[in-house]
Amino acid sequence: MGLDTWMIRFVEHRRAVALASLMVAFTGLTMVLNPTHAAGLEWIGIPLLVCGVALLGWATWPSAIEARIEPQSLGSRLLHRLTLQGRLVRLFPIVGVGIIAADLAYNFLLSSSPALLTEDVMVLLTATVLLVYYFVPPAHRRERDFALIFFLVLDAVLVAPLLLVRFITRNVDASVDLYSWTALAPELSSILSMIGVANSIHAVAGFTAPGLTFTPLKMSVPVTVVISTSCSGIYSFGIFASAFVSFLLTEYKSPSRRLWFLLALGFLASYVANLLRMVIIVLVGYYTDSAQSDLQNLLLAHSYAGWIIFLGWLALFWGFLFRFLPREKESAASDSTVLSKGDARESRLSACDACGGALAPAIPAIRCPCGRYYHRHCVANEPHCPRCHRTFVAGIRAAEGHDTA
């Protein structure tokens, strides 16, 4: 199977490629923002993040025609309303600069440690998106809206609760251990008790996070595992849940009960996957650790196995869900009200006239003077257009031909 054939298949399955690239990109982002699994793991995340973003950009980058005829998504309309019909978008660069200044001032003036932590990185990335949002051409609004919605949801899930806890406790260095106390430790304890692992949840001196105490089968003394914020999986949960919300809001144009159900189901699946991760980590320590191993098996499972289980669960869920996502069909009548006659003619040229496959900048194509486009490999042995029998105009790529015809 040649490269051109693969490229055609990628073009025809852009949504699947987009979802796969999301998984790759946010796997890398998880490694970068939450480097607690193993030393140096964040450096592996950087190339994954770059490759995922590049593949996502290729899969979702619209042609000039698509940009003109594509209706606005739910996310675009939501942002349009939140910005007072777009009037506040002009202020985004100023807001971005203000957020950067506020975060740096908060760290250097109020926090006992001026180091930029995970929440600071999230805030600074949000500010960066605001800085460039206004300057991104409207033809690529899907990409810019996805990035902005993702970071806004991520801040709402991870940063806003942290600021709220610090405001209530009047402690600028407080962490969001409330998540572990309410949404992780009790549920984890109940599941372990149901499968026969005796345990208890309690406070630990010197920590604000809960401790889980259990006695491994090969040990005679109980051990305590502190479920801190960095170990709770809340960062991974927030990143993938935010990506799922952003994907659905920028993919669909009209709300429906099924769409809201999928949004809720995405959050629930992320939470269940994180809970399953913690259960398996504890079970590894419960069944395999001894006095000689000194909980090294549990720590190893926490660093690698638990994280891989979480990603695998989400990939399986989203892959299955994506296969059955409702596909919106746009009628030809609605398109005709948007397109002019010239635009309608150009929109037909977004596919090869020989095989009907999609055209893309990466797939070599040629144009006939009559206006039709063909993949080069489809007419490799045909010097003339199969439709009008004119000689082909060589050297014009499919993506460029719309403007150079």
C-alpha positions as CSV (number, residue, x, y, z in Angstrom):
1,M,0.0,0.0,0.0
2,G,1.6,3.3,-1.1
3,L,1.9,6.6,0.7
4,D,-0.8,8.2,-1.5
5,T,-3.3,5.5,-0.5
6,W,-2.5,6.0,3.2
7,M,-2.9,9.8,2.8
8,I,-6.3,9.3,1.1
9,R,-7.5,7.1,4.0
10,F,-6.3,9.6,6.5
11,V,-8.2,12.4,4.7
12,E,-11.3,10.3,4.5
13,H,-11.1,9.5,8.3
14,R,-10.2,12.9,9.6
15,R,-12.3,12.6,12.7
16,A,-10.7,9.3,13.7
17,V,-7.2,10.8,13.1
18,A,-8.2,13.9,15.1
19,L,-9.3,11.7,18.1
20,A,-6.1,9.6,17.9
21,S,-3.9,12.7,17.7
22,L,-5.8,14.1,20.8
23,M,-4.8,11.0,22.7
24,V,-1.2,11.4,21.7
25,A,-1.1,15.1,22.4
26,F,-2.7,14.9,25.8
27,T,-0.6,11.9,26.8
28,G,2.4,14.1,26.2
29,L,0.7,17.0,28.0
30,T,0.0,14.8,31.0
31,M,3.7,13.8,31.2
32,V,4.8,17.4,31.0
33,L,2.3,18.9,33.5
34,N,2.4,16.0,36.0
35,P,6.0,14.6,36.0
36,T,5.5,12.5,39.2
37,H,5.6,9.1,37.6
38,A,9.4,8.8,37.0
39,A,12.4,11.0,36.7
40,G,12.8,12.4,33.2
41,L,9.5,11.1,31.9
42,E,8.4,14.7,31.0
43,W,11.1,14.7,28.3
44,I,9.3,11.8,26.6
45,G,6.1,13.8,26.8
46,I,7.5,16.8,24.8
47,P,7.9,14.9,21.4
48,L,4.5,13.2,22.0
49,L,2.9,16.6,22.6
50,V,4.5,18.1,19.5
51,C,3.6,15.1,17.2
52,G,0.0,15.0,18.6
53,V,-0.5,18.7,18.0
54,A,1.0,18.6,14.5
55,L,-1.2,15.6,13.6
56,L,-4.3,17.3,15.1
57,G,-3.5,20.4,13.1
58,W,-3.3,18.5,9.8
59,A,-6.5,16.5,10.5
60,T,-8.6,19.5,11.4
61,W,-7.0,22.2,9.2
62,P,-9.8,23.4,6.9
63,S,-9.5,24.3,3.3
64,A,-10.5,27.7,2.1
65,I,-13.9,26.3,0.9
66,E,-14.5,24.4,4.1
67,A,-13.8,27.5,6.2
68,R,-16.5,29.4,4.2
69,I,-19.2,26.8,4.3
70,E,-18.7,25.3,7.7
71,P,-21.4,26.3,10.2
72,Q,-20.2,27.5,13.6
73,S,-19.9,24.9,16.3
74,L,-21.5,24.8,19.7
75,G,-18.1,26.0,21.2
76,S,-17.9,28.9,18.7
77,R,-21.4,30.1,19.5
78,L,-20.8,29.8,23.2
79,L,-17.6,31.8,23.0
80,H,-19.4,34.3,20.8
81,R,-22.0,34.9,23.5
82,L,-19.5,35.0,26.4
83,T,-17.5,37.7,24.6
84,L,-20.7,39.8,24.0
85,Q,-21.0,38.9,20.3
86,G,-17.2,39.0,19.8
87,R,-16.7,42.5,21.1
88,L,-14.5,41.4,24.0
89,V,-12.2,39.3,21.8
90,R,-10.1,42.5,21.1
91,L,-9.3,42.6,24.8
92,F,-7.9,39.0,24.9
93,P,-4.3,40.0,24.5
94,I,-4.6,42.5,27.3
95,V,-6.3,39.9,29.5
96,G,-3.5,37.4,28.6
97,V,-0.8,39.9,29.7
98,G,-2.8,40.6,32.9
99,I,-3.1,36.9,33.8
100,I,0.7,36.4,33.3
101,A,1.5,39.4,35.5
102,A,-1.0,38.3,38.2
103,D,0.3,34.8,38.3
104,L,4.0,35.9,38.6
105,A,3.0,38.5,41.2
106,Y,1.1,35.8,43.2
107,N,4.1,33.5,43.2
108,F,6.7,36.1,44.1
109,L,4.7,38.2,46.6
110,L,2.4,35.8,48.3
111,S,3.6,32.2,47.9
112,S,6.3,30.9,50.1
113,S,7.9,29.3,47.0
114,P,8.1,31.3,43.8
115,A,8.6,28.2,41.7
116,L,6.1,27.7,38.8
117,L,4.1,24.6,39.7
118,T,1.6,22.6,37.6
119,E,-1.3,25.0,38.2
120,D,0.9,28.0,37.2
121,V,1.8,26.3,33.9
122,M,-1.9,25.8,33.2
123,V,-2.6,29.5,33.8
124,L,0.3,30.7,31.7
125,L,-0.7,28.4,28.8
126,T,-4.2,29.8,29.1
127,A,-2.8,33.3,28.9
128,T,-0.7,32.4,25.9
129,V,-3.9,31.2,24.1
130,L,-5.6,34.5,24.9
131,L,-2.6,36.4,23.5
132,V,-2.7,34.8,20.1
133,Y,-6.5,34.1,19.8
134,Y,-7.4,37.4,18.3
135,F,-4.7,37.1,15.6
136,V,-5.7,33.6,14.4
137,P,-7.6,33.9,11.1
138,P,-11.4,33.1,11.3
139,A,-10.8,30.4,8.7
140,H,-9.2,28.4,11.5
141,R,-11.7,29.2,14.3
142,R,-12.2,25.5,15.1
143,E,-8.5,25.1,16.2
144,R,-8.4,28.3,18.2
145,D,-11.8,27.6,19.8
146,F,-10.7,24.1,20.8
147,A,-7.5,25.4,22.5
148,L,-9.3,28.2,24.3
149,I,-12.2,26.0,25.5
150,F,-9.8,23.3,26.6
151,F,-7.7,25.6,28.8
152,L,-10.8,27.3,30.2
153,V,-12.3,23.9,31.2
154,L,-9.0,22.8,32.6
155,D,-8.7,25.9,34.7
156,A,-12.3,25.4,35.9
157,V,-11.6,21.8,36.9
158,L,-8.1,22.2,38.5
159,V,-7.2,25.8,39.1
160,A,-10.4,27.4,40.3
161,P,-11.0,24.8,43.1
162,L,-7.4,25.4,44.3
163,L,-7.9,29.2,44.4
164,L,-11.2,28.7,46.2
165,V,-9.7,26.4,48.9
166,R,-6.8,28.9,49.4
167,F,-9.3,31.7,49.8
168,I,-11.5,29.8,52.3
169,T,-8.6,28.6,54.3
170,R,-6.6,31.8,53.9
171,N,-3.5,29.7,53.1
172,V,-1.8,30.6,49.8
173,D,0.1,27.3,49.8
174,A,-2.9,25.0,50.4
175,S,-3.4,22.1,48.0
176,V,-6.6,20.6,46.6
177,D,-6.5,17.6,48.9
178,L,-10.2,18.0,49.3
179,Y,-10.6,16.0,46.1
180,S,-8.8,13.0,47.6
181,W,-10.8,13.2,50.8
182,T,-14.2,13.4,49.2
183,A,-14.0,11.9,45.7
184,L,-11.2,9.3,45.8
185,A,-10.2,7.9,49.2
186,P,-13.7,6.9,50.5
187,E,-14.6,5.3,47.1
188,L,-11.2,3.5,46.9
189,S,-11.7,2.2,50.5
190,S,-15.1,0.9,49.7
191,I,-14.0,-1.0,46.6
192,L,-11.1,-2.5,48.4
193,S,-13.3,-3.6,51.3
194,M,-15.8,-5.3,48.8
195,I,-13.0,-7.4,47.3
196,G,-11.6,-8.5,50.7
197,V,-8.8,-6.0,51.4
198,A,-9.2,-4.6,54.9
199,N,-8.3,-1.0,55.1
200,S,-8.9,2.3,56.7
201,I,-8.9,6.0,55.7
202,H,-7.5,8.5,58.2
203,A,-5.6,11.7,58.6
204,V,-1.8,11.6,58.6
205,A,0.4,13.8,60.8
206,G,2.2,16.4,58.7
207,F,0.0,15.9,55.6
208,T,-3.3,17.5,54.6
209,A,-4.0,14.5,52.3
210,P,-5.7,11.3,53.5
211,G,-3.8,8.2,54.3
212,L,-4.9,4.6,53.3
213,T,-3.7,1.9,55.7
214,F,-3.7,-1.8,54.9
215,T,-1.6,-4.9,55.6
216,P,-0.1,-6.7,52.6
217,L,-0.5,-10.5,52.6
218,K,3.3,-11.0,52.9
219,M,3.8,-8.5,55.7
220,S,2.8,-8.6,59.4
221,V,2.7,-4.9,59.9
222,P,0.3,-2.4,58.3
223,V,1.5,0.2,55.8
224,T,0.1,3.6,55.0
225,V,-0.1,5.2,51.6
226,V,-0.7,9.0,51.5
227,I,-3.0,10.0,48.6
228,S,-1.6,13.4,47.9
229,T,-2.7,15.7,45.1
230,S,0.1,14.8,42.7
231,C,-0.6,11.1,43.3
232,S,-4.4,11.3,43.1
233,G,-4.6,11.4,39.3
234,I,-6.6,14.6,39.4
235,Y,-4.3,16.2,36.8
236,S,-4.8,13.3,34.3
237,F,-8.5,13.4,35.0
238,G,-8.7,17.1,34.3
239,I,-6.6,17.0,31.2
240,F,-8.5,14.2,29.5
241,A,-12.0,15.4,30.6
242,S,-11.2,18.9,29.3
243,A,-10.0,17.5,26.0
244,F,-13.2,15.4,25.6
245,V,-15.5,18.4,26.4
246,S,-13.5,20.6,23.9
247,F,-13.7,17.9,21.2
248,L,-17.4,17.5,21.4
249,L,-18.2,21.3,21.6
250,T,-16.0,22.1,18.6
251,E,-17.2,19.0,16.6
252,Y,-20.9,19.5,16.8
253,K,-23.1,22.3,15.6
254,S,-26.3,21.8,17.5
255,P,-27.1,20.6,21.0
256,S,-29.0,17.4,21.7
257,R,-29.7,15.1,24.7
258,R,-27.3,12.6,23.3
259,L,-24.5,15.2,23.2
260,W,-25.0,16.2,26.9
261,F,-25.2,12.6,27.8
262,L,-21.9,12.0,26.1
263,L,-20.3,15.0,27.9
264,A,-21.5,13.6,31.3
265,L,-20.4,10.1,30.3
266,G,-16.9,11.3,29.4
267,F,-16.4,12.9,32.8
268,L,-17.7,9.8,34.5
269,A,-15.4,7.5,32.5
270,S,-12.4,9.6,33.3
271,Y,-13.2,9.5,37.0
272,V,-13.9,5.7,37.0
273,A,-10.6,5.1,35.1
274,N,-8.7,7.1,37.7
275,L,-10.4,5.2,40.5
276,L,-9.6,1.8,38.8
277,R,-6.0,2.9,38.5
278,M,-5.7,3.5,42.3
279,V,-7.4,0.1,43.0
280,I,-4.9,-1.8,40.9
281,I,-1.9,0.1,42.4
282,V,-3.0,-0.9,46.0
283,L,-3.7,-4.5,44.9
284,V,-0.2,-4.8,43.5
285,G,1.2,-3.8,46.9
286,Y,-1.3,-5.9,48.8
287,Y,-0.5,-9.2,46.9
288,T,3.2,-8.8,46.0
289,D,5.0,-6.6,48.4
290,S,6.9,-8.0,51.4
291,A,9.3,-6.8,54.0
292,Q,12.2,-7.3,51.6
293,S,10.6,-5.4,48.7
294,D,9.6,-2.5,51.0
295,L,6.6,-1.5,48.9
296,Q,8.8,-1.1,45.8
297,N,6.3,-3.1,43.7
298,L,3.5,-0.7,44.7
299,L,5.7,2.3,43.9
300,L,6.6,0.8,40.5
301,A,2.9,0.2,39.7
302,H,2.2,3.8,40.7
303,S,4.9,5.1,38.4
304,Y,4.1,3.1,35.3
305,A,1.3,0.5,35.4
306,G,-1.4,2.8,36.9
307,W,-0.7,5.5,34.4
308,I,-0.8,3.1,31.5
309,I,-4.0,1.6,32.8
310,F,-5.6,5.0,33.0
311,L,-4.6,5.9,29.4
312,G,-5.6,2.5,28.1
313,W,-9.1,2.7,29.7
314,L,-9.7,6.1,28.2
315,A,-8.4,5.1,24.8
316,L,-10.7,2.1,24.8
317,F,-13.7,4.1,26.0
318,W,-13.2,7.1,23.7
319,G,-12.5,4.8,20.7
320,F,-15.7,2.8,21.4
321,L,-17.7,6.0,22.0
322,F,-16.3,7.7,18.9
323,R,-17.4,4.9,16.7
324,F,-21.0,5.5,17.8
325,L,-20.9,9.2,18.0
326,P,-23.9,10.8,16.2
327,R,-22.8,12.2,12.8
328,E,-24.4,15.5,11.8
329,K,-25.5,15.5,8.2
330,E,-25.8,18.8,6.5
331,S,-28.4,19.0,3.7
332,A,-27.6,20.3,0.2
333,A,-30.4,22.8,0.6
334,S,-28.7,24.4,3.6
335,D,-25.4,24.5,1.8
336,S,-27.0,26.2,-1.2
337,T,-28.2,29.1,1.0
338,V,-24.6,29.8,2.1
339,L,-22.7,29.1,-1.1
340,S,-22.7,31.3,-4.2
341,K,-22.6,29.6,-7.6
342,G,-18.8,30.0,-7.8
343,D,-18.3,28.6,-4.3
344,A,-20.6,25.6,-5.1
345,R,-18.5,24.9,-8.1
346,E,-15.3,25.0,-6.0
347,S,-16.8,22.8,-3.3
348,R,-17.3,20.0,-5.8
349,L,-13.6,20.2,-6.5
350,S,-12.7,19.1,-3.0
351,A,-12.8,15.5,-4.3
352,C,-11.0,13.6,-7.0
353,D,-13.3,13.3,-10.1
354,A,-12.0,9.9,-10.9
355,C,-12.2,8.0,-7.6
356,G,-14.3,10.4,-5.5
357,G,-11.6,10.4,-2.8
358,A,-10.8,13.6,-0.8
359,L,-8.1,16.0,-1.9
360,A,-5.5,17.3,0.5
361,P,-2.3,19.3,0.3
362,A,-0.2,16.2,1.0
363,I,-1.7,14.2,-1.9
364,P,-0.3,15.1,-5.3
365,A,-3.1,16.1,-7.7
366,I,-3.5,17.7,-11.1
367,R,-6.1,20.0,-12.6
368,C,-7.8,20.0,-16.0
369,P,-8.6,23.3,-17.8
370,C,-12.3,22.3,-17.4
371,G,-11.9,22.7,-13.6
372,R,-11.9,19.1,-12.5
373,Y,-9.2,17.7,-10.2
374,Y,-7.7,14.2,-10.1
375,H,-5.2,12.4,-7.9
376,R,-2.0,11.9,-9.9
377,H,-2.0,8.2,-9.3
378,C,-5.6,7.9,-10.5
379,V,-4.7,9.3,-13.9
380,A,-1.1,8.2,-14.1
381,N,-1.6,6.7,-17.5
382,E,-4.1,9.2,-18.8
383,P,-2.6,12.3,-20.5
384,H,-6.1,13.7,-21.0
385,C,-9.1,14.4,-18.8
386,P,-11.5,11.4,-18.7
387,R,-14.4,13.8,-18.8
388,C,-13.6,16.5,-21.4
389,H,-10.5,14.8,-23.0
390,R,-8.4,18.0,-22.7
391,T,-4.8,17.9,-21.8
392,F,-4.0,18.2,-18.0
393,V,-2.4,21.3,-16.5
394,A,0.5,19.8,-14.6
395,G,2.1,21.1,-11.5
396,I,-1.0,22.4,-9.7
397,R,-1.7,20.8,-6.3
398,A,-5.2,20.3,-5.2
399,A,-5.1,22.7,-2.2
400,E,-3.6,25.5,-4.4
401,G,-5.8,24.9,-7.4
402,H,-8.9,26.5,-5.7
403,D,-7.2,29.9,-5.8
404,T,-5.1,29.5,-9.0
405,A,-7.7,28.1,-11.3
